């Protein structure tokens, strides 16, 4: 799964640039539940400064399983000053990078299940 910007989806025609960061579904589900509507808590867990995201522009993208998973190098688009090596966000969430499938192979859902 990944959390993505609607604008990036429109721009790239997939769930963001390639390669893109993804996280295991159980972690995303827990982050969203624990955030209780506070996007700042999601930003913090995923290694983004609070206030980085517009909550009206963010969605959840469910991606089918793939074997083409890599540990991030820090050179990917979206890596920022909070990025740390090792495949774990600064907020403690496992992360990887993949080449995103076409939009017709993913499911896009509202961030807070609206």
Residue frames as a rotation matrix with the C-alpha (Angstrom) as fourth column:
UNK 1
0.587 0.810 0.000 0.00
0.810 -0.587 0.000 0.00
0.000 0.000 -1.000 0.00
UNK 2
-0.663 -0.742 0.096 0.98
0.732 -0.670 -0.123 3.59
0.155 -0.011 0.988 -0.31
UNK 3
0.339 0.648 -0.683 -0.34
0.607 -0.705 -0.367 6.98
-0.719 -0.290 -0.632 0.66
UNK 4
-0.544 -0.503 0.672 -0.34
0.835 -0.246 0.492 9.21
-0.082 0.829 0.554 -2.39
UNK 5
-0.574 0.283 -0.768 -1.32
-0.122 -0.957 -0.262 12.62
-0.810 -0.056 0.584 -3.64
UNK 6
0.443 0.792 0.421 -4.28
0.468 0.196 -0.862 12.91
-0.765 0.579 -0.284 -6.01
UNK 7
0.718 -0.226 -0.659 -2.22
-0.551 -0.763 -0.338 15.48
-0.427 0.605 -0.672 -7.93
UNK 8
-0.400 -0.914 0.065 0.65
-0.718 0.357 0.597 13.01
-0.569 0.192 -0.799 -8.34
UNK 9
-0.253 0.403 0.880 -1.77
0.372 0.880 -0.296 10.36
-0.893 0.253 -0.372 -9.58
UNK 10
0.810 0.579 -0.088 -3.08
0.187 -0.398 -0.898 12.77
-0.555 0.711 -0.430 -12.19
UNK 11
0.453 -0.711 -0.538 0.44
-0.792 -0.598 0.122 13.90
-0.408 0.371 -0.834 -13.14
UNK 12
-0.548 -0.826 0.130 2.05
-0.712 0.542 0.446 10.45
-0.439 0.152 -0.886 -13.47
UNK 13
0.095 0.669 -0.738 -0.96
-0.883 0.399 0.248 8.37
0.460 0.628 0.628 -14.54
UNK 14
-0.074 -0.091 -0.993 -0.08
0.368 0.923 -0.112 5.85
0.927 -0.373 -0.035 -11.82
UNK 15
0.773 0.433 -0.463 -0.06
0.554 -0.107 0.825 6.07
0.308 -0.895 -0.323 -8.03
UNK 16
0.775 -0.528 -0.348 2.96
-0.171 -0.704 0.689 8.40
-0.609 -0.474 -0.636 -8.16
UNK 17
0.393 -0.715 -0.578 6.45
-0.910 -0.213 -0.355 8.57
0.131 0.666 -0.735 -9.63
UNK 18
0.979 -0.147 -0.140 8.56
0.152 0.988 0.030 5.47
0.134 -0.050 0.990 -10.23
UNK 19
-0.453 0.299 -0.840 10.03
0.517 0.856 0.025 4.05
0.726 -0.423 -0.542 -8.17
UNK 20
0.036 0.564 0.825 7.68
-0.522 -0.693 0.497 4.84
0.852 -0.449 0.269 -5.29
UNK 21
-0.868 -0.310 0.388 7.60
-0.472 0.269 -0.840 4.18
0.156 -0.912 -0.380 -1.58
UNK 22
0.163 0.897 -0.411 5.19
-0.345 0.442 0.828 1.52
0.924 0.007 0.382 -0.31
UNK 23
-0.640 -0.275 0.717 4.42
-0.764 0.128 -0.633 0.08
0.082 -0.953 -0.292 3.13
UNK 24
-0.895 0.339 -0.291 2.73
0.334 0.940 0.068 -3.08
0.297 -0.036 -0.954 4.42
UNK 25
-0.187 0.941 0.282 -1.05
0.040 -0.279 0.959 -2.78
0.981 0.191 0.015 4.69
UNK 26
0.368 0.387 -0.845 -1.22
0.825 0.284 0.489 -3.62
0.430 -0.877 -0.215 8.42
UNK 27
-0.530 -0.631 -0.566 1.08
0.804 -0.586 -0.101 -0.68
-0.268 -0.508 0.818 9.18
UNK 28
-0.872 0.268 0.409 -0.90
0.022 -0.814 0.580 1.76
0.488 0.515 0.705 7.03
UNK 29
0.089 0.973 -0.215 -4.17
0.327 0.176 0.929 0.56
0.941 -0.153 -0.302 8.60
UNK 30
0.203 -0.064 -0.977 -2.76
0.978 0.072 0.198 1.07
0.058 -0.995 0.077 12.12
UNK 31
-0.827 -0.552 -0.107 -1.29
0.552 -0.833 0.025 4.48
-0.103 -0.038 0.994 11.31
UNK 32
-0.616 0.663 0.426 -4.63
-0.054 -0.575 0.816 5.70
0.786 0.480 0.390 9.96
UNK 33
0.339 0.758 -0.557 -6.57
0.553 0.319 0.770 4.27
0.761 -0.569 -0.311 12.89
UNK 34
-0.026 -0.444 -0.896 -4.16
0.989 -0.139 0.041 5.74
-0.143 -0.885 0.443 15.46
UNK 35
-0.885 -0.329 0.330 -4.19
0.405 -0.892 0.199 9.13
0.229 0.309 0.923 13.68
UNK 36
-0.219 0.895 -0.388 -7.94
0.871 0.000 -0.491 9.43
-0.440 -0.446 -0.780 14.32
UNK 37
0.702 0.580 0.413 -8.29
0.712 -0.571 -0.408 12.03
0.000 0.581 -0.814 11.57
UNK 38
0.715 -0.522 -0.465 -5.05
-0.223 -0.801 0.556 13.91
-0.663 -0.294 -0.689 12.36
UNK 39
0.940 -0.338 0.056 -2.97
0.158 0.280 -0.947 13.97
0.304 0.898 0.317 9.17
UNK 40
0.402 -0.823 0.402 0.00
-0.823 -0.517 -0.234 15.33
0.401 -0.237 -0.885 11.15
UNK 41
0.285 -0.257 0.923 0.29
-0.630 0.676 0.382 11.99
-0.723 -0.691 0.030 12.95
UNK 42
0.860 0.031 0.510 0.41
0.330 0.728 -0.601 10.19
-0.390 0.685 0.616 9.58
UNK 43
0.775 -0.615 0.148 3.06
-0.263 -0.525 -0.809 12.60
0.575 0.588 -0.569 8.30
UNK 44
0.260 -0.692 0.673 5.16
-0.963 -0.134 0.234 11.99
-0.072 -0.709 -0.701 11.41
UNK 45
0.484 -0.016 0.875 4.87
-0.233 0.961 0.146 8.18
-0.843 -0.274 0.462 11.16
UNK 46
0.810 -0.092 0.579 5.90
0.546 0.478 -0.688 8.22
-0.213 0.873 0.438 7.51
UNK 47
-0.092 -0.981 -0.172 8.80
0.843 -0.169 0.511 10.64
-0.530 -0.097 0.842 7.93
UNK 48
-0.141 0.096 0.985 7.36
0.694 -0.700 0.168 13.91
0.706 0.708 0.032 6.66
UNK 49
-0.981 -0.172 -0.090 7.40
0.186 -0.711 -0.678 17.24
0.052 -0.682 0.730 8.49
UNK 50
-0.215 0.951 -0.224 4.00
0.802 0.041 -0.596 18.10
-0.557 -0.308 -0.771 9.93
UNK 51
0.282 0.453 -0.846 2.07
-0.109 -0.861 -0.497 20.36
-0.953 0.232 -0.194 7.57
UNK 52
-0.743 -0.661 -0.100 3.63
-0.208 0.086 0.974 18.83
-0.636 0.745 -0.202 4.44
UNK 53
-0.855 0.430 0.289 0.40
0.507 0.579 0.638 17.38
0.107 0.693 -0.713 3.09
UNK 54
-0.616 0.786 0.052 -2.96
-0.779 -0.618 0.106 18.83
0.115 0.025 0.993 2.16
UNK 55
-0.674 0.331 0.661 -5.48
-0.169 0.801 -0.574 16.38
-0.719 -0.498 -0.484 3.69
UNK 56
0.421 0.883 -0.209 -7.88
-0.400 -0.026 -0.916 16.96
-0.814 0.469 0.342 0.78
UNK 57
0.366 -0.376 -0.851 -5.20
-0.921 -0.014 -0.390 15.77
0.135 0.927 -0.351 -1.68
UNK 58
-0.649 -0.731 0.212 -4.15
-0.760 0.635 -0.138 12.51
-0.034 -0.250 -0.968 0.03
UNK 59
0.558 0.784 -0.271 -5.51
-0.795 0.599 0.095 9.02
0.237 0.163 0.958 -0.73
UNK 60
-0.040 -0.482 0.875 -4.67
-0.516 0.760 0.395 5.40
-0.856 -0.435 -0.279 0.06
UNK 61
0.224 0.048 -0.973 -3.58
-0.943 0.263 -0.204 3.23
0.246 0.964 0.104 -2.85
UNK 62
0.411 -0.041 0.911 -3.92
-0.371 0.905 0.208 -0.54
-0.833 -0.423 0.357 -2.57
UNK 63
0.039 -0.561 -0.827 -1.34
-0.998 0.015 -0.057 -2.21
0.044 0.828 -0.559 -4.81
UNK 64
0.925 0.281 -0.254 -1.36
-0.288 0.957 0.008 -5.87
0.246 0.066 0.967 -5.84
UNK 65
0.630 -0.722 0.286 1.51
-0.015 0.357 0.934 -8.00
-0.776 -0.593 0.215 -4.51
UNK 66
0.827 -0.476 -0.298 4.79
-0.383 -0.091 -0.919 -7.83
0.411 0.875 -0.258 -6.41
UNK 67
0.738 -0.653 -0.167 8.15
0.654 0.634 0.412 -9.55
-0.164 -0.414 0.896 -6.14
UNK 68
0.044 -0.716 0.697 9.98
0.707 -0.470 -0.528 -6.46
0.706 0.516 0.486 -7.43
UNK 69
0.961 0.275 -0.009 10.54
0.176 -0.588 0.790 -4.87
0.212 -0.761 -0.613 -4.01
UNK 70
0.017 -0.996 0.093 13.69
0.572 -0.066 -0.818 -2.95
0.820 0.067 0.568 -3.12
UNK 71
0.211 -0.082 -0.974 15.05
0.898 -0.376 0.226 -1.17
-0.385 -0.923 -0.005 -0.06
UNK 72
0.958 0.204 0.200 15.02
0.270 -0.878 -0.396 2.61
0.095 0.433 -0.896 -0.65
UNK 73
0.047 -0.992 0.119 18.33
0.930 0.000 -0.367 4.31
0.365 0.127 0.922 -1.45
UNK 74
0.038 0.027 -0.999 17.24
0.621 -0.784 0.003 7.81
-0.783 -0.620 -0.047 -0.44
UNK 75
-0.893 -0.389 -0.227 17.52
0.047 -0.582 0.812 9.02
-0.448 0.714 0.538 -4.03
UNK 76
-0.461 0.797 0.390 13.84
0.878 0.345 0.332 8.40
0.130 0.495 -0.859 -4.77
UNK 77
-0.560 0.431 0.708 11.43
-0.149 -0.893 0.425 11.26
0.815 0.132 0.564 -5.37
UNK 78
0.589 0.807 0.051 9.74
-0.132 0.034 0.991 11.88
0.798 -0.590 0.126 -2.03
UNK 79
0.222 -0.601 -0.768 12.82
0.937 0.350 -0.003 11.14
0.270 -0.719 0.641 0.10
UNK 80
0.707 0.070 0.704 13.42
-0.015 -0.993 0.113 14.18
0.707 -0.091 -0.701 2.28
UNK 81
-0.166 -0.841 0.514 15.73
-0.602 -0.326 -0.729 15.37
0.781 -0.431 -0.452 5.05
UNK 82
0.165 0.303 0.939 13.94
-0.954 0.289 0.074 13.01
-0.249 -0.908 0.337 7.46
UNK 83
0.812 0.119 -0.571 14.76
-0.371 0.861 -0.348 9.92
0.451 0.495 0.743 5.34
UNK 84
0.129 -0.788 0.602 17.04
-0.871 0.200 0.449 7.41
-0.475 -0.582 -0.660 7.04
UNK 85
-0.351 -0.322 -0.879 18.71
-0.788 0.609 0.091 4.35
0.506 0.724 -0.468 5.47
UNK 86
-0.924 -0.208 0.322 17.56
-0.352 0.792 -0.500 0.83
-0.151 -0.575 -0.804 6.16
UNK 87
-0.665 0.700 -0.260 13.97
0.136 0.456 0.880 0.50
0.734 0.550 -0.398 4.96
UNK 88
-0.066 0.644 -0.762 12.30
0.998 0.053 -0.042 2.01
0.014 -0.763 -0.646 8.04
UNK 89
0.327 0.220 0.919 10.82
0.340 -0.935 0.103 5.52
0.882 0.278 -0.381 8.17
UNK 90
-0.707 -0.573 0.415 11.94
-0.118 -0.483 -0.868 7.94
0.698 -0.662 0.274 10.87
UNK 91
-0.080 0.776 0.626 8.54
-0.971 -0.201 0.125 7.16
0.223 -0.598 0.770 12.43
UNK 92
-0.550 -0.294 0.782 9.39
-0.609 0.781 -0.135 3.43
-0.571 -0.550 -0.609 12.60
UNK 93
0.564 0.813 0.143 7.30
-0.418 0.431 -0.800 2.16
-0.712 0.391 0.583 9.66
UNK 94
-0.251 -0.645 0.721 8.79
0.397 0.611 0.685 -0.44
-0.883 0.459 0.103 7.27
UNK 95
0.575 0.399 -0.714 9.13
-0.461 -0.563 -0.686 0.96
-0.676 0.724 -0.139 3.76
UNK 96
-0.222 -0.587 0.778 10.25
0.572 0.568 0.592 -0.31
-0.789 0.577 0.210 0.38
UNK 97
-0.200 0.187 -0.962 10.20
-0.688 -0.726 0.002 0.97
-0.698 0.662 0.273 -3.19
UNK 98
-0.193 0.214 0.958 8.55
0.565 0.822 -0.069 -0.58
-0.802 0.528 -0.280 -6.22
UNK 99
-0.992 0.100 -0.075 7.71
-0.115 -0.488 0.865 0.26
0.050 0.867 0.495 -9.78
UNK 100
-0.469 0.880 0.074 4.03
-0.381 -0.126 -0.916 1.14
-0.797 -0.457 0.394 -9.60
UNK 101
-0.600 0.358 0.716 1.48
0.713 0.644 0.276 -0.74
-0.362 0.676 -0.642 -11.67
UNK 102
-0.783 0.395 0.481 -0.99
0.124 -0.659 0.742 1.08
0.610 0.640 0.467 -13.95
UNK 103
-0.733 0.527 0.430 -3.98
-0.679 -0.524 -0.515 2.71
-0.046 -0.670 0.741 -12.28
UNK 104
0.198 0.884 -0.423 -6.36
-0.838 0.377 0.395 0.06
0.509 0.276 0.815 -13.58
UNK 105
0.032 -0.259 -0.965 -4.48
0.199 0.948 -0.248 -2.47
0.980 -0.184 0.082 -11.42
UNK 106
-0.912 -0.335 -0.238 -4.77
0.308 -0.171 -0.936 -0.55
0.273 -0.927 0.259 -8.12
UNK 107
0.229 0.969 -0.089 -7.58
0.812 -0.140 0.567 0.59
0.537 -0.202 -0.819 -5.88
UNK 108
-0.772 -0.424 0.474 -7.65
0.173 -0.857 -0.486 4.20
0.612 -0.293 0.734 -4.68
UNK 109
0.173 0.810 -0.560 -9.52
0.858 0.156 0.489 4.94
0.484 -0.565 -0.668 -1.45
UNK 110
0.594 0.076 0.801 -10.10
-0.193 -0.953 0.233 8.07
0.781 -0.293 -0.551 0.64
UNK 111
-0.447 -0.879 0.164 -7.51
-0.318 -0.015 -0.948 8.60
0.836 -0.476 -0.273 3.38
UNK 112
-0.860 0.145 0.490 -9.93
-0.486 0.065 -0.872 8.38
-0.158 -0.987 0.014 6.28
UNK 113
-0.864 0.476 0.163 -12.51
0.494 0.865 0.092 6.09
-0.097 0.160 -0.982 4.65
UNK 114
-0.595 0.648 -0.475 -14.95
-0.338 -0.739 -0.583 8.87
-0.729 -0.187 0.658 3.86
